[in-house]
Amino acid sequence: MTAHIQTDPRSNLIGSTWMIAAMALFALEDALIKSASSSIPIWQVLVLFGAGGAVIFAAVAVIRGTRLFQPDVLSRPMKVRVIFEILGRLFYVLAIALTPLSSATVILQATPLVVVAGAAMFFGETVGWRRWSAILIGLIGVVIIIKPTGDSFSALSILAVLGMLGFAGRDLASRAAPATLGTEVLGFYGFLCIIVAGLAYSFWEGAPMEPLTTHVSLHMSGAILMGVMAYASLMKAMRTGEVSSVTPFRYSRLLFGIGLGVVMFDERLDQTMWIGSALIVASGMYILWRGRKA
């Protein structure tokens, strides 16, 4: 018997609320990681964050009686997922640590556009010319934000783009992952990938491990807690109400990310940021609407 997902208006409202909560928690996670990275090496931030999340998901698996080590973990989609998870996590954490939080958050919102394009190319899903046009417009928004031909262009802005592509690849690989692998299993291995990313980056960064002050410990503990709660809220959102009604509220992360960037890190948004943000969000919303209509 398959689970039935309620689709009445009240369920859609509850699901949307869970989605907004998840996006707020993800934005807080990013802000706390950015703050911690100013005091300890980035590789250390990654290792601590990955270890904390992995321990929590392992505990959840034990409580639920779920096996973490099973044959499907070694399936080809999972191996591909691991590679993209490492790349996505590494480059996105580098982006929020080394570039404005607001711009990294905005660029991340292009992930659904790349996922739709990837689904058409690798899974044979039908994507008409209207949605292809929307994908192109959204990607133009990303180009506007990073300003590759402007005087203010920094190669560091490419980090957020690489992180976004890594997350898109991870999401596509997750669709092909065996259905026997539950949320806690995917979460456990996802956070293990963050540890691997941190250890790999330690050779490049070459910075020694720093002792943890009370300030940093609180920020890292908060980031881990926010990350796990956000993941759980996201799963709750996607299982309550209609996906087409709940998913658009993913873009609320943009508002939270920009707000935290302005309040906590005194960031300033220019005209190109607003234009690029508008193109990305409008393209994503149109693709969701067009997909529902189809």
N, C-alpha and C positions, 0 to 999 in steps of 0.2 A: 504494500500500500504506500503510495507517495504522499508526501506532506502537502497539505492544502494551504496556500498562502491567501489570507483574507485580502479582499480588494475593495471593501466599502470605504466611504470617505473618511471615517474615523481612523481606519487602519493606515490610510495614506497620510493623514495628519501626524499620527504617531511615528510612522516610518520616516517622514520628513524631519521631525524633531530629533530623532536618533541620528539622522545624517548630519544635521547642523551641529549637533553635539560632537560627533566624530570629527568634523572638520575643525571645530574650535580646539579640540584636544590635540589634533595633529599640529595645528599652528602653534600652540603652546609648547609642544614637544620641540618643534623647530627652534623656537625662541630660546628655550632653556639650553639646547645643544649649542646654539650660537654663543650664548653667554659663557658656557663652560669652556668652549674652545678658545676663549681669550686668556684662559689661565693654565690650561694643560694642553699637551700636544693633541692634534686632531686624531692621530692613530689611537691614542689612549682613550679619547672620547668614544670612538667607534667600538673598541674592545669592551669597555665598561657597559656601554649601552646594549651591545649585542649579548653580553653575558647575562645581564639583568633580565632582558626579555626572554632569553632562552630558558633560564631557570624558572621563570613564571609559567611559560607555556608547558615546560616539562612537568611542573607540578600539577597543572590542569589536566594534562594527559594521564598522569598517575591517578588522580582523583576519579577521572571518568573511566579508567580502565582501558585506555587507548594505548596500543603498542606504538612506540616511536620508531622502532627499528623493524621494518617489514620489507618484503621484496620490492613492492611498488616504489619505494623511496629511490631505488636505483634505476627506475625507468628512464628512458631517453628524455621525455618532456621535463622530468624533474632535474636532470643534469643540465638541460638548457636553462631551466628556471634558476638554478643555482648561479650560473654564470651571469645572467642578467641581473639577478638580485645583488650580487657583489658589485657589479659595475654601477647599478643604479644607486645603491646606498652610498658607495664611496664618493662618487662624483656629486651627489646631491648634498651630502654632509660637507664636502669641500666647498660647494657653492654657498651654503648658508653660513659657513664659517668665514669665507674670504670675500663674499660679495654681499650687497644689501639683501636683507631677508625678503623685502617686498618684491624685488625683481625676480629672485629665485622662486618665490611662491607663484608669481604670475606665470612664469615660463612652465612650471610644473603643470599648470592647468591645460596645457596642450597635450597631455598624455592621452586623453580619450580620443583625440583626433588621430594620433598615430596608431592607437589600438584599432580603430575602425579601418584605417588604411591597411594595417597588417592583417586584419581578419579577411579583407578582400583578397590580398595577395597570397596568403598562406593557407587560409581555410576555405577559400572559394566562395565567400559570402558575397551576395550581390550588393554593390554600391553604385548607384546611378551617378550621372554627371553632376547633378545638383549637390550631392554630398561630397563628391570629389572636389567640386568648386569650393565648398565650405571648408574642407580640409586645407586646401591651398591658401585660402584667405586667412585661416587661423595660423598657419605656419608663417605667412607674411607678417602677422602680428608679432610672432616671436622674433623675426628678423628686425622689425622696427625697434623692439625693446633692446636688443643687444647692440644695435647701431654699428654694424661691421665697417661702415665707411666713414663714420664720424670721428671727430677728434677725441671724443670721450670714450671710444671703444677700448675695452680691456679684454685681453684673451681669457681672463678669468671668467667672463660672462658665459663662455662656452661650457663651463663646468655644469651649469644648470641644465643646458641643452642635453649634454651627455647623460646627466642623471635622469632627465625626463625620458630619454630614449631607452635607458636601462629599465626603468619602471614599466614602460610600455611593453618591452620584450618580456619582462617578468609576467605581466598580466596575460599576454598572449600564451605564454608557456603554461600558465596556471589553467587556462581553458582546456589544454590538452592533457593536463595531469590526470592520473587515475582518480576516479570518483571515490575510491576506497580511502583516500587520504583526507582526513578531516581538517578542520580549521586549526586545531591545536598542533597537529603534525606539521602543516604548512607554516604556521607561525614559529614553531620551534626551529625548523631548518632555515627559515628566513632570517631569524636572529643569529643563528650560527654563522650564516653568510656574512653578517656584519662584523663578527669577530675575525673571520678570515680576511675581510677587506681591511680591517684595522691593522692586522699583523703584516699584511702585504705592504700597506702604505708606510709602516714604520721603517722599512728599509729605505724608502725614498725620502721620508721626512728626516730621518736620522736624529731625532730628538730623544733624549732620555726620559724615562718615566718620571713624572712629577708627583710629589706627595699630595694627597687630597686634603684640602682645607675644608672647614665646615661649610663654607659658601659653595665650593665646587661640589661637595658631596650632596648637598641639598638640591642643587641644580640637576645633577645627574640622576639622583633618585626620583626627582620630579619628572624628568624627561622619560625615564623608563616607565613610571606609573602612567603618565599621559599617553605614551605610545601604546601600552597594553590596553588601556581603557578605550582609546580611540579605535583600535583594531576591533575590540569587542562591540563597540557601538556601531561601527560600520557593518559588521556582520548582522547585527540586530536590525539595522535599517534596511538592508537588502532582503531580509526575510519577513518584513512587515509592509504590507501594501504592495502597490504595483511598482515595478522597477522603473518604468517610464515616468512615474510621478515622483519617486524618491530621488533618482539619480541627479536631476538638475540642481539639487541643493548641494552637490559636491562643490559647486563654484562659490559657495559661501566661504570656503577656505581662503579664497583670494582676499575677501574683505578682512578676515581675521589676521591673515599674514601681513597685509599692508598696515592694518591698524597697529599691530604689535611692533612692526618695523618703525613706524613713526613715533610711537609712545616710548618704547624701550630703547631704541637705538638712534633716535633723532634722525631718521631717514627722511629724505625729501623726494617727492614724485614730480617728474617733469611731464611735459606734454606728450612726449613720445611714449612714456609709460602708460598714460591713460589711453592713448590711441591703440597701442598694442594690446592692452588688457581688453578693451572693448571688442576688438576683432577676434581675439581668442575665445572670449565668453560667448559672443554672438554666434560664432561658427559652431561651437560646441552645443549650444542650445538648439540651433537649427538642425544639426545632425540628429540630436535626440528626438526632436519633433518629427523630422522626416522619417526616421526609423520607426517611430510609433505609427505614423500614418501608413507606412508600407506594410 
